[in-house]
């Protein structure tokens, strides 16, 4: 089974005046599922705008997001006394997001957000997903700057 986002609207005959439906396809309606399918709970379809329960948002002035695209999500939060830093990543199609601490100094923590693509082309959905990821620091973030970078890799 394959799926491509957006194709169903391209094949509709003639103009329509009804707004797009927000109903899920029958195969993913609550109470029904495909054999072996896991209901999607993460990642979110929209970037998070608040930290998860128990998280403390890092002030925007403490985040350097010049290493990511302008429309990339930049919300950052801490948990577990500041030793765990949460970020919102971005992935799409067959890509899978991950986060790595690539540098820790007395003044900054560099977190690289990686989207890994499979080695061979494949049919993939055309959706964007925004998983919440967490990295562990050697010591609490405190007032250190969080520097966000992003890159793409092939498996």
N, C-alpha and C positions, 0 to 999 in steps of 0.2 A: 504494500500500500504506500502510495506517495501522496504528498500534499504540497501545494504551492499557494501561498497567501496571495490574495488579490485577484486570482484568475476568475473566480466566480462572478465578480462584478464586471469584468471585461466581456463576458459572454451574454449579458442580459440584453434581450432585444428591446429596442426603443427606449424612449425616456421614461423615467419613473419619478413619481412625486413623493413616494414614501421614503422616510429616512432609513439609513442602514440599520439592520437589525443587530442587536447585541446578544441575541440568543446563540448559544453554543450549538454546533452540529450535534445531531442525535447521538452519535457514537461517544460524545464526551459529556452528555447531559448528566447531572447528578443521578446516581442510581443505575447508570448503565456504563459499561466500559468494554473495551476490547479485551480478549483473553490475554492475561499477563501484563496489561497496561497498568502503569502507576499513575494515579491522579496527579496532575501538575500542581505543585504547591510553591515551588521556587524554580527558577527565578521569576521575579515580577516582570510584568509587561510595561511598567512605568518606573522610572527611577524613584527610589524612596526619597521622601522629603523630610523625614524625621528619623532619628535613630531607633533601633529596636528597643523594646522594653528592657530597661536596665542599662542602656547605653547613654553616654554623655556626649553630646555633639561638640566637636572641636570647632572653635570660632573660625569664621572664614578668613580672618586676618592671619591665622596661624597656618593656613594652607596655601602652598604654591602649586597652582595647577597649570603653569605655563608649559609643562611637558605633555599635556593631553590636548586633544582637539577641543575647540571652543564649545561644542555642544555635549561634551563628555560629562557624565555626572561627577560632581565633586564633593558630595557629602561624606564627611569622615566623622567617626565617633570612637570613643574609648570604652572599654569594659574591663572588668577584673582589676580595678585599681590603676588602670592606665597602661597595663602591660599588653593588653590585646587591643589592636586598632582595627576597626571595621571600615570598610570602603564599599562603595557601590561600583561594580564593574559593568562593562557592556559587552555583550556577545550577540552574534546573529547567525542565522543559517546553521551550518555545521560547526561553527566555532564554539570553543569552550573557554571560558574565562578563568583566570587564576591570578593570584597576587603574590608577590615576593618582596621581602625586605632586602633591598640591594645595598643599603648603606645605613649605618647608625653611628652618629657622632654626638658630641655634647650639645650641638646646636640644631641638628636636623635628623629626620628619618626619611629616607627615600623609599617609596613603595612603587614598584613597577607592576602595572596592570597588564597582563598578557592575554591576548586572544589567540589560541592555538587552533589552526585549521588542520583538517586531515590531509595526509600526503597525496591522496588521489582525489580528483574531482568527483563529486557525488551530488545526487539530487537532494536538496535541502529546502527547508521552509525559508521564507523570506521575512522573518520576523526579527525584531530586536528584543533582547531579554536583558534584564538588569539584576544579576545575582548580587547578593550581599556576601562579601567575603571578609575574612578576618586573618590577620597576621599577628604573630607573637613577637614582642620586643624583649631585649635583654633586660631593660629597666623601664619604668613607667615613662610615658610620653612627656608628662609635665608640660613645660612651656616650649618644648622643641618644635620647630617648624616641620610640617609634613609636606614633603615634596612628592607630587604625583607625576608619574611618567607612564606612558603606554607604548606597547609594541605588539606587532603581530608576528607569529611564528608558524612554521609548518611542522607538524609532528615528525 
